Amino acid sequence: MHRRVPWRTHSTAQIIDTLNKEINAGLADPKMKERLVDLGSTPLAQSPGDFGKLFADEINKWAKVIQFANIKVE
């Protein structure tokens, strides 16, 4: 079951920073990193800003592919 959790707007940056810190700490653990690689992932410890840029770049890249190939939603 999915529930919406009411977050205060000013808390968002703090939550993102906390999650980022903990995720990066997990990625620093060699066993965790090895397990993620075994599962086919490419673990990257990044800042929230770096991830946002990567995400935006990927959206732009795949949008161009979709437009070039004239892919339509069915």
MMTF fields as JSON, N, C-alpha, C and O atoms, coordinates in Angstrom:
{
  "mmtfVersion": "1.0.0",
  "mmtfProducer": "UNKNOWN",
  "numBonds": 295,
  "numAtoms": 296,
  "numGroups": 74,
  "numChains": 1,
  "numModels": 1,
  "chainsPerModel": [1],
  "groupsPerChain": [74],
  "chainIdList": ["A"],
  "bondAtomList": [4, 2, 8, 6, 12, 10, 16, 14, 20, 18, 24, 22, 28, 26, 32, 30, 36, 34, 40, 38, 44, 42, 48, 46, 52, 50, 56, 54, 60, 58, 64, 62, 68, 66, 72, 70, 76, 74, 80, 78, 84, 82, 88, 86, 92, 90, 96, 94, 100, 98, 104, 102, 108, 106, 112, 110, 116, 114, 120, 118, 124, 122, 128, 126, 132, 130, 136, 134, 140, 138, 144, 142, 148, 146, 152, 150, 156, 154, 160, 158, 164, 162, 168, 166, 172, 170, 176, 174, 180, 178, 184, 182, 188, 186, 192, 190, 196, 194, 200, 198, 204, 202, 208, 206, 212, 210, 216, 214, 220, 218, 224, 222, 228, 226, 232, 230, 236, 234, 240, 238, 244, 242, 248, 246, 252, 250, 256, 254, 260, 258, 264, 262, 268, 266, 272, 270, 276, 274, 280, 278, 284, 282, 288, 286, 292, 290],
  "bondOrderList": [1, 1, 1, 1, 1, 1, 1, 1, 1, 1, 1, 1, 1, 1, 1, 1, 1, 1, 1, 1, 1, 1, 1, 1, 1, 1, 1, 1, 1, 1, 1, 1, 1, 1, 1, 1, 1, 1, 1, 1, 1, 1, 1, 1, 1, 1, 1, 1, 1, 1, 1, 1, 1, 1, 1, 1, 1, 1, 1, 1, 1, 1, 1, 1, 1, 1, 1, 1, 1, 1, 1, 1, 1],
  "groupList": [{"groupName": "MET", "atomNameList": ["N", "CA", "C", "O"], "elementList": ["N", "C", "C", "O"], "formalChargeList": [0, 0, 0, 0], "bondAtomList": [1, 0, 2, 1, 3, 2], "bondOrderList": [1, 1, 2], "singleLetterCode": "M", "chemCompType": "L-PEPTIDE LINKING"}, {"groupName": "HIS", "atomNameList": ["N", "CA", "C", "O"], "elementList": ["N", "C", "C", "O"], "formalChargeList": [0, 0, 0, 0], "bondAtomList": [1, 0, 2, 1, 3, 2], "bondOrderList": [1, 1, 2], "singleLetterCode": "H", "chemCompType": "L-PEPTIDE LINKING"}, {"groupName": "ARG", "atomNameList": ["N", "CA", "C", "O"], "elementList": ["N", "C", "C", "O"], "formalChargeList": [0, 0, 0, 0], "bondAtomList": [1, 0, 2, 1, 3, 2], "bondOrderList": [1, 1, 2], "singleLetterCode": "R", "chemCompType": "L-PEPTIDE LINKING"}, {"groupName": "VAL", "atomNameList": ["N", "CA", "C", "O"], "elementList": ["N", "C", "C", "O"], "formalChargeList": [0, 0, 0, 0], "bondAtomList": [1, 0, 2, 1, 3, 2], "bondOrderList": [1, 1, 2], "singleLetterCode": "V", "chemCompType": "L-PEPTIDE LINKING"}, {"groupName": "PRO", "atomNameList": ["N", "CA", "C", "O"], "elementList": ["N", "C", "C", "O"], "formalChargeList": [0, 0, 0, 0], "bondAtomList": [1, 0, 2, 1, 3, 2], "bondOrderList": [1, 1, 2], "singleLetterCode": "P", "chemCompType": "L-PEPTIDE LINKING"}, {"groupName": "TRP", "atomNameList": ["N", "CA", "C", "O"], "elementList": ["N", "C", "C", "O"], "formalChargeList": [0, 0, 0, 0], "bondAtomList": [1, 0, 2, 1, 3, 2], "bondOrderList": [1, 1, 2], "singleLetterCode": "W", "chemCompType": "L-PEPTIDE LINKING"}, {"groupName": "THR", "atomNameList": ["N", "CA", "C", "O"], "elementList": ["N", "C", "C", "O"], "formalChargeList": [0, 0, 0, 0], "bondAtomList": [1, 0, 2, 1, 3, 2], "bondOrderList": [1, 1, 2], "singleLetterCode": "T", "chemCompType": "L-PEPTIDE LINKING"}, {"groupName": "SER", "atomNameList": ["N", "CA", "C", "O"], "elementList": ["N", "C", "C", "O"], "formalChargeList": [0, 0, 0, 0], "bondAtomList": [1, 0, 2, 1, 3, 2], "bondOrderList": [1, 1, 2], "singleLetterCode": "S", "chemCompType": "L-PEPTIDE LINKING"}, {"groupName": "ALA", "atomNameList": ["N", "CA", "C", "O"], "elementList": ["N", "C", "C", "O"], "formalChargeList": [0, 0, 0, 0], "bondAtomList": [1, 0, 2, 1, 3, 2], "bondOrderList": [1, 1, 2], "singleLetterCode": "A", "chemCompType": "L-PEPTIDE LINKING"}, {"groupName": "GLN", "atomNameList": ["N", "CA", "C", "O"], "elementList": ["N", "C", "C", "O"], "formalChargeList": [0, 0, 0, 0], "bondAtomList": [1, 0, 2, 1, 3, 2], "bondOrderList": [1, 1, 2], "singleLetterCode": "Q", "chemCompType": "L-PEPTIDE LINKING"}, {"groupName": "ILE", "atomNameList": ["N", "CA", "C", "O"], "elementList": ["N", "C", "C", "O"], "formalChargeList": [0, 0, 0, 0], "bondAtomList": [1, 0, 2, 1, 3, 2], "bondOrderList": [1, 1, 2], "singleLetterCode": "I", "chemCompType": "L-PEPTIDE LINKING"}, {"groupName": "ASP", "atomNameList": ["N", "CA", "C", "O"], "elementList": ["N", "C", "C", "O"], "formalChargeList": [0, 0, 0, 0], "bondAtomList": [1, 0, 2, 1, 3, 2], "bondOrderList": [1, 1, 2], "singleLetterCode": "D", "chemCompType": "L-PEPTIDE LINKING"}, {"groupName": "LEU", "atomNameList": ["N", "CA", "C", "O"], "elementList": ["N", "C", "C", "O"], "formalChargeList": [0, 0, 0, 0], "bondAtomList": [1, 0, 2, 1, 3, 2], "bondOrderList": [1, 1, 2], "singleLetterCode": "L", "chemCompType": "L-PEPTIDE LINKING"}, {"groupName": "ASN", "atomNameList": ["N", "CA", "C", "O"], "elementList": ["N", "C", "C", "O"], "formalChargeList": [0, 0, 0, 0], "bondAtomList": [1, 0, 2, 1, 3, 2], "bondOrderList": [1, 1, 2], "singleLetterCode": "N", "chemCompType": "L-PEPTIDE LINKING"}, {"groupName": "LYS", "atomNameList": ["N", "CA", "C", "O"], "elementList": ["N", "C", "C", "O"], "formalChargeList": [0, 0, 0, 0], "bondAtomList": [1, 0, 2, 1, 3, 2], "bondOrderList": [1, 1, 2], "singleLetterCode": "K", "chemCompType": "L-PEPTIDE LINKING"}, {"groupName": "GLU", "atomNameList": ["N", "CA", "C", "O"], "elementList": ["N", "C", "C", "O"], "formalChargeList": [0, 0, 0, 0], "bondAtomList": [1, 0, 2, 1, 3, 2], "bondOrderList": [1, 1, 2], "singleLetterCode": "E", "chemCompType": "L-PEPTIDE LINKING"}, {"groupName": "GLY", "atomNameList": ["N", "CA", "C", "O"], "elementList": ["N", "C", "C", "O"], "formalChargeList": [0, 0, 0, 0], "bondAtomList": [1, 0, 2, 1, 3, 2], "bondOrderList": [1, 1, 2], "singleLetterCode": "G", "chemCompType": "PEPTIDE LINKING"}, {"groupName": "PHE", "atomNameList": ["N", "CA", "C", "O"], "elementList": ["N", "C", "C", "O"], "formalChargeList": [0, 0, 0, 0], "bondAtomList": [1, 0, 2, 1, 3, 2], "bondOrderList": [1, 1, 2], "singleLetterCode": "F", "chemCompType": "L-PEPTIDE LINKING"}],
  "groupTypeList": [0, 1, 2, 2, 3, 4, 5, 2, 6, 1, 7, 6, 8, 9, 10, 10, 11, 6, 12, 13, 14, 15, 10, 13, 8, 16, 12, 8, 11, 4, 14, 0, 14, 15, 2, 12, 3, 11, 12, 16, 7, 6, 4, 12, 8, 9, 7, 4, 16, 11, 17, 16, 14, 12, 17, 8, 11, 15, 10, 13, 14, 5, 8, 14, 3, 10, 9, 17, 8, 13, 10, 14, 3, 15],
  "groupIdList": [1, 2, 3, 4, 5, 6, 7, 8, 9, 10, 11, 12, 13, 14, 15, 16, 17, 18, 19, 20, 21, 22, 23, 24, 25, 26, 27, 28, 29, 30, 31, 32, 33, 34, 35, 36, 37, 38, 39, 40, 41, 42, 43, 44, 45, 46, 47, 48, 49, 50, 51, 52, 53, 54, 55, 56, 57, 58, 59, 60, 61, 62, 63, 64, 65, 66, 67, 68, 69, 70, 71, 72, 73, 74],
  "secStructList": [7, 7, 7, 7, 7, 7, 7, 7, 6, 6, 2, 2, 2, 2, 2, 2, 2, 2, 2, 2, 2, 2, 2, 2, 2, 2, 2, 2, 1, 2, 2, 2, 2, 2, 2, 2, 2, 2, 6, 6, 7, 7, 7, 7, 7, 7, 7, 2, 2, 2, 2, 2, 2, 2, 2, 2, 2, 2, 2, 2, 2, 2, 2, 2, 2, 2, 2, 2, 6, 6, 7, 7, 7, 7],
  "xCoordList": [0.845, 0.0, 0.889, 1.843, 0.574, 1.344, 0.62, -0.576, 1.361, 0.791, 1.615, 2.84, 0.971, 1.673, 2.059, 1.262, 3.29, 3.771, 3.87, 4.577, 3.182, 3.252, 4.603, 4.934, 5.37, 6.667, 6.561, 5.855, 7.251, 7.33, 8.304, 9.313, 8.014, 8.847, 10.29, 11.198, 10.529, 11.897, 12.657, 13.884, 11.959, 12.614, 13.189, 14.054, 12.739, 13.125, 14.635, 15.196, 15.302, 16.756, 17.47, 18.448, 16.992, 17.611, 17.439, 18.374, 16.282, 16.022, 16.908, 17.517, 16.981, 17.818, 19.278, 19.965, 19.757, 21.146, 21.418, 22.465, 20.479, 20.644, 20.658, 21.517, 19.714, 19.68, 20.953, 21.521, 21.404, 22.613, 23.819, 24.629, 23.935, 25.051, 25.041, 26.086, 23.886, 23.785, 23.992, 24.636, 23.453, 23.652, 25.125, 25.668, 25.776, 27.201, 28.033, 29.038, 27.632, 28.338, 28.195, 29.156, 27.008, 26.809, 27.648, 28.204, 27.742, 28.533, 30.025, 30.797, 30.44, 31.853, 32.237, 33.421, 31.239, 31.483, 31.787, 30.932, 32.995, 33.372, 32.414, 32.174, 31.863, 30.918, 29.63, 29.084, 29.15, 27.932, 28.169, 27.344, 29.294, 29.627, 29.739, 29.229, 30.407, 30.558, 29.2, 28.957, 28.32, 26.98, 26.189, 25.513, 26.274, 25.57, 26.116, 25.354, 27.424, 28.034, 27.567, 27.25, 27.522, 27.047, 25.61, 25.224, 24.832, 23.433, 23.293, 22.186, 24.445, 24.417, 24.368, 24.145, 24.573, 24.526, 25.912, 26.925, 25.939, 27.185, 27.079, 26.549, 27.578, 27.443, 28.241, 29.428, 27.577, 28.215, 27.872, 26.704, 28.876, 28.664, 28.692, 29.706, 27.572, 27.447, 26.753, 26.107, 26.905, 26.132, 24.743, 24.561, 23.763, 22.439, 22.482, 21.748, 23.327, 23.439, 24.004, 23.529, 25.024, 25.597, 24.566, 24.473, 23.788, 22.757, 21.696, 21.24, 21.301, 20.31, 20.78, 19.998, 22.072, 22.63, 22.651, 22.276, 23.088, 23.102, 21.697, 21.507, 20.72, 19.333, 18.832, 18.229, 19.083, 18.649, 19.347, 18.722, 20.634, 21.371, 20.8, 20.682, 20.45, 19.875, 18.505, 18.194, 17.697, 16.382, 16.561, 15.886, 17.473, 17.715, 18.234, 17.802, 19.166, 19.736, 18.654, 18.554, 17.849, 16.836, 15.68, 15.038, 15.4, 14.369, 14.77, 13.934, 16.049, 16.542, 16.418, 16.043, 16.727, 16.608, 15.149, 14.85, 14.258, 12.833, 12.315, 11.56, 12.718, 12.279, 12.858, 12.137, 14.14, 14.783, 14.135, 13.917, 13.829, 13.234, 11.713, 11.059, 11.167, 9.721, 8.925, 7.938, 9.362, 8.7, 7.462, 7.508, 6.363, 5.092, 4.568, 4.824, 3.849, 3.213, 1.999, 1.209, 1.857, 0.686, -0.349, -1.398],
  "yCoordList": [-1.178, 0.0, 1.238, 1.329, 2.17, 3.407, 4.504, 4.728, 5.18, 6.306, 7.541, 7.47, 8.632, 9.904, 10.413, 10.396, 10.861, 11.406, 12.917, 13.394, 13.671, 15.131, 15.658, 15.573, 16.196, 16.785, 18.291, 18.831, 18.946, 20.394, 20.733, 20.049, 21.765, 22.157, 22.389, 21.951, 23.055, 23.354, 22.104, 22.14, 21.003, 19.771, 18.991, 18.138, 19.257, 18.466, 18.431, 17.351, 19.565, 19.597, 18.822, 18.124, 18.94, 18.216, 16.709, 15.946, 16.284, 14.858, 14.342, 13.28, 15.083, 14.677, 14.59, 13.631, 15.566, 15.548, 14.356, 13.719, 14.052, 12.908, 11.601, 10.75, 11.434, 10.224, 10.088, 9.0, 11.184, 11.162, 10.74, 9.924, 11.292, 10.958, 9.474, 8.825, 8.932, 7.526, 6.584, 5.543, 6.943, 6.119, 6.099, 5.037, 7.248, 7.304, 6.53, 5.921, 6.544, 5.756, 4.265, 3.507, 3.849, 2.455, 2.079, 0.982, 2.984, 2.716, 2.678, 2.122, 3.263, 3.224, 1.86, 1.539, 1.06, -0.279, -1.229, -1.438, -1.814, -2.693, -3.866, -4.265, -4.422, -5.544, -5.091, -5.795, -3.92, -3.383, -3.08, -3.41, -2.455, -2.108, -3.37, -3.414, -4.396, -5.664, -6.303, -6.815, -6.272, -6.86, -6.129, -6.761, -4.82, -4.05, -4.359, -4.473, -4.492, -4.848, -6.235, -6.452, -7.183, -8.534, -8.523, -9.388, -7.559, -7.439, -6.675, -6.472, -6.251, -5.576, -4.063, -3.396, -3.521, -2.068, -1.458, -2.15, -0.169, 0.591, 1.61, 2.703, 1.262, 2.169, 3.46, 3.427, 4.583, 5.897, 6.721, 7.013, 7.09, 8.002, 9.418, 9.861, 10.117, 11.443, 12.396, 11.985, 13.682, 14.687, 14.746, 14.291, 15.298, 15.448, 16.277, 15.986, 17.294, 18.112, 17.324, 17.452, 16.502, 15.66, 14.677, 14.453, 14.088, 13.149, 13.858, 13.324, 15.048, 15.81, 16.108, 16.037, 16.444, 16.708, 15.436, 15.457, 14.315, 13.036, 12.676, 12.258, 12.835, 12.517, 13.371, 12.853, 14.67, 15.575, 15.239, 15.269, 14.921, 14.548, 13.275, 13.177, 12.306, 11.048, 11.293, 10.714, 12.132, 12.465, 13.08, 12.688, 14.044, 14.691, 13.71, 13.732, 12.844, 11.869, 10.937, 10.742, 10.369, 9.412, 10.091, 9.47, 11.342, 12.073, 12.22, 12.089, 12.492, 12.599, 11.279, 11.254, 10.178, 8.849, 8.572, 8.094, 8.871, 8.633, 9.467, 8.97, 10.729, 11.596, 11.115, 11.046, 10.785, 10.34, 9.065, 8.928, 8.14, 6.853, 6.962, 5.993, 8.133, 8.362, 7.346, 6.787, 7.118, 6.162, 6.822, 7.956, 6.094, 6.602, 5.675, 4.471, 6.23, 5.46, 4.771, 5.385, 3.503, 2.755, 2.599, 1.999],
  "zCoordList": [0.0, 0.0, 0.0, 0.773, -0.856, -0.958, -0.202, -0.392, 0.652, 1.384, 1.117, 1.014, 1.007, 0.86, 2.237, 3.174, 2.334, 3.59, 3.431, 2.544, 4.266, 4.134, 4.605, 5.787, 3.684, 4.01, 3.927, 3.077, 4.795, 4.701, 3.587, 3.41, 2.85, 1.719, 2.131, 1.425, 3.234, 3.641, 4.076, 4.171, 4.34, 4.762, 3.583, 3.782, 2.386, 1.226, 1.024, 0.836, 1.055, 0.85, 1.946, 1.68, 3.162, 4.276, 4.089, 4.331, 3.671, 3.442, 2.318, 2.442, 1.232, 0.104, 0.531, 0.18, 1.274, 1.74, 2.647, 2.539, 3.541, 4.442, 3.665, 3.896, 2.747, 1.925, 1.104, 1.011, 0.509, -0.302, 0.53, 0.09, 1.717, 2.608, 2.946, 2.903, 3.278, 3.671, 2.483, 2.619, 1.334, 0.131, -0.246, -0.55, -0.232, -0.561, 0.453, 0.086, 1.723, 2.742, 2.429, 2.56, 2.019, 1.625, 0.426, 0.371, -0.538, -1.746, -1.449, -2.23, -0.329, 0.058, 0.638, 0.742, 1.014, 1.554, 0.398, -0.463, 0.362, -0.748, -0.964, -2.103, 0.125, -0.024, -0.698, -1.548, -0.317, -0.92, -2.392, -3.244, -2.679, -4.06, -4.913, -6.032, -4.382, -5.107, -5.377, -6.469, -4.387, -4.549, -5.632, -6.444, -5.643, -6.665, -8.055, -9.016, -8.158, -9.444, -9.866, -11.035, -8.916, -9.215, -9.734, -10.521, -9.3, -9.734, -11.051, -11.549, -11.612, -12.9, -12.824, -13.834, -11.644, -11.471, -11.629, -11.528, -11.876, -11.885, -10.757, -10.957, -9.575, -8.434, -8.625, -8.949, -8.422, -8.528, -7.296, -7.044, -6.543, -5.417, -5.989, -6.528, -5.864, -6.461, -5.503, -4.539, -5.797, -5.066, -5.694, -6.823, -4.983, -5.581, -6.872, -7.815, -6.918, -8.127, -9.297, -10.426, -9.027, -10.083, -10.613, -11.82, -9.701, -10.13, -10.957, -11.968, -10.54, -11.295, -12.709, -13.657, -12.853, -14.177, -15.007, -16.179, -14.41, -15.115, -15.583, -16.725, -14.709, -15.03, -16.197, -17.137, -16.132, -17.208, -18.521, -19.581, -18.458, -19.67, -20.293, -21.515, -19.458, -19.963, -20.598, -21.639, -19.989, -20.554, -21.941, -22.892, -22.05, -23.34, -24.38, -25.532, -23.973, -24.906, -25.458, -26.67, -24.567, -25.007, -25.724, -26.571, -25.409, -26.144, -27.602, -28.496, -27.845, -29.227, -29.96, -31.133, -29.286, -29.899, -30.255, -31.349, -29.336, -29.548, -30.712, -31.547, -30.769, -31.862, -33.195, -34.19, -33.226, -34.456, -34.985, -36.189, -34.092, -34.474, -34.66, -35.046, -34.386, -34.51, -33.695, -34.173, -32.473, -31.588, -30.998, -30.522, -31.038, -30.528, -29.425, -29.449, -28.476, -27.411, -27.998, -28.714, -27.693, -28.188, -27.105, -27.336]
}
